[in-house]
Amino acid sequence: MTQAAVSQQIRGLEAQLGVELFKRLPRGLELTEAGKSYIPVVHASIQKLAAATEEMFGGNQTKVLTIRSNLVFFITWLTPRLHKFFKRHPEIKVRFSSNIWVQYSDTVFDSGADIEIRHGQGNWEGLISDRLTSDELVPVCSPTLVNELPPPSSPEQLKDYTLLHVVGYEEGWGYWLKKTGYPKINAASGVQFDTLISALEMAKAGQGIALGRSTLVNDMIRDGLLINPFNKSLPVSEAFYLCMPAEGFRHSYIDKFRDWILEEAKAE
């Protein structure tokens, strides 16, 4: 549409509603307070109309399910199981993205995703949050460490090793040391990472001691890639959650993925 046609549409809408939606500025338009309040409702309505139209009349089109996933959960937990979902629902095409740069201090949901897999307490307002894991904190390291150091045989020895930290986890090394009775060990020393998968890779390379989540490292321990040198673990309140908006229209293929992954989580 031309600029003049857009302006005419705006004027017609404002006349119909009896309120100004845009401020006319020398170099464009800016939403008024009424416009800012109105646009989320309009956006939600258009999304609902588009979804219902596709659901009713787009049956011959390939469905694309967009999932934004925590990276370490995707690599260690979801990837080995996805073939079962693809086999059950070959008609659904899936697109994945990672959320390693997203902070969940509020109710922000990625508008480009249908579903998110997050790590935290699960209390995100405005979202449906299904718990996928019940984890324990497990210290892990390689059976063979660099500099020919043997794995520590007691938590007291951790002061002589490199601790691998993950930024963003509330329950990290400081929490584990305090809860297991070793608060005097300096939990601030070591190397920091922005993803758990990076810390686990460093641990597998023999370059430090990481804190793994049991559901993510059990297979690595079973395969001999990592060991739990103390046979100590600690329950945590944080977990991985499947999240989606509580309000609005939901495609049937979103519910199909939700049903499948909750079934897998229950089996785990």
HELIX and SHEET records of a PDB file:
HELIX    1   1 GLN A    3  LEU A   17  1                                  15    
HELIX    2   2 GLU A   33  PHE A   57  1                                  25    
HELIX    3   3 LEU A   71  PHE A   73  1                                   3    
HELIX    4   4 PHE A   74  LEU A   78  3                                   5    
HELIX    5   5 THR A   79  ARG A   81  5                                   3    
HELIX    6   6 LEU A   82  ARG A   88  1                                   7    
HELIX    7   7 VAL A  146  GLU A  148  5                                   3    
HELIX    8   8 PRO A  155  ASP A  160  5                                   6    
HELIX    9   9 TRP A  173  LYS A  179  1                                   7    
HELIX   10  10 LEU A  196  LYS A  204  1                                   9    
HELIX   11  11 SER A  214  ARG A  222  1                                   9    
HELIX   12  12 SER A  252  ALA A  267  1                                  16    
SHEET    1   A 2 PHE A  22  LEU A  25  0                                        
SHEET    2   A 2 GLY A  28  LEU A  31 -1                                        
SHEET    1   B 5 ILE A  92  SER A  98  0                                        
SHEET    2   B 5 LYS A  63  SER A  69  1                                        
SHEET    3   B 5 ILE A 115  GLY A 120  1                                        
SHEET    4   B 5 ALA A 239  PRO A 245 -1                                        
SHEET    5   B 5 LEU A 127  ARG A 131 -1                                        
SHEET    1   C 5 VAL A 191  PHE A 193  0                                        
SHEET    2   C 5 LEU A 163  VAL A 166  1                                        
SHEET    3   C 5 ILE A 209  ARG A 213  1                                        
SHEET    4   C 5 GLU A 136  VAL A 140 -1                                        
SHEET    5   C 5 LEU A 234  PRO A 235 -1                                        
END                                                                             
